[in-house]
């Protein structure tokens, strides 16, 4: 038997050098992809707003609340498949990974088909429960009934993209995400304005984008030999294996969209302008704070490497550096938006309560995102230092105790009170989370598993489109590619053969 080629070994490049430089480079590169994808979501909202119908912008807000829940389920399923197949690839069992992936994808297609069709059938009562009425209810129902049946397409794309990350093709995975965003960016203005289809055109554009992502993802997974026909006898055990991670991931990732549902319901009491204004802000925030959102996945490898090397002071320095970056980013954005708030209102063609909410955000409540950033950084620390339950607890705490009582009290003072209540709640939980994170880093004295089995990454970003969710998954699963390997890195070991690493 010929000797096996030695596997390549990756250097731990974050254990030396300036911590702030590492944080800036990792977060900066991650933010580029996030900003590009989230900008497409924001432009979609801008296009709809310039149709001049408040009911349409409100419909986007209501439909987005439902889609956010669907996407949270898709993220959880993707995390489960990624974790299960990643362990097999790491152990050199490529064929086993293919079988697990194929079984899980078959079950995922059935589950998301049921979820998508169920949402289509029950769209009207669900949206009514969320507070939609009149024309906004009718438009949002049509949008959901058009988009929801195609939920399996984007879940297929997300999961195939995750399989590409598992075998090391992170660039290829991100290219699929960006491809979906580019397709949507091109089709949105054509369908909405060129063909005069309005919100229905936006829905059709979304469906086509999902189809492109699904086909591109499937092609990528097949190219890496990560798919095969599922074996009937393997489906049940493989699905249980994936579900052990997927179910906790779904529950964790549902926190943010469910908290958003309560805010949408509360805004709906004050009319369509309030809902439209809130929806405009929610589409703008991820673009403004892409650098902050990128920290969730970017500082993880830095903390994990230094944790593994026993360099606990550098772990604490990473936490402090990330918080400094959050403060500078939020501060500069606050100053710029405060000075340009009239332009922001004009961009979204906002009037009445919608304009008032945007002005309030630009001048005051934007400051609460300093504490959102603190929460993101703290959660990244918890997930990478062996305390994932802390992350889950703070996510759900913010979505429940940090939302319901504060927003409920704020409703007494109109839509502005709702926004201020939401901001007040995150101040409390962001502060508690970052204090807990510092306490955790101060107690580090021994080797804690930085990536314990069962650790569930959570998306803190309020994603309302599939492409945004995929971009966030790319960031959550960010792997440091800034380090030079110790040996030849052109091949990876899978089973008893070597497979050429993708070129890019």
Helices and strands as residue ranges (DSSP letters): G 13-15, H 19-49, H 54-90, H 94-121, H 123-129, H 134-147, G 148-150, H 151-166, H 170-189, I 190-194, H 198-223, H 232-268, H 272-288, H 290-308, H 312-347, H 352-363, G 365-368, H 369-384, H 388-399, H 404-410, G 411-413, H 414-442, H 466-476, E 491-494, E 497-500
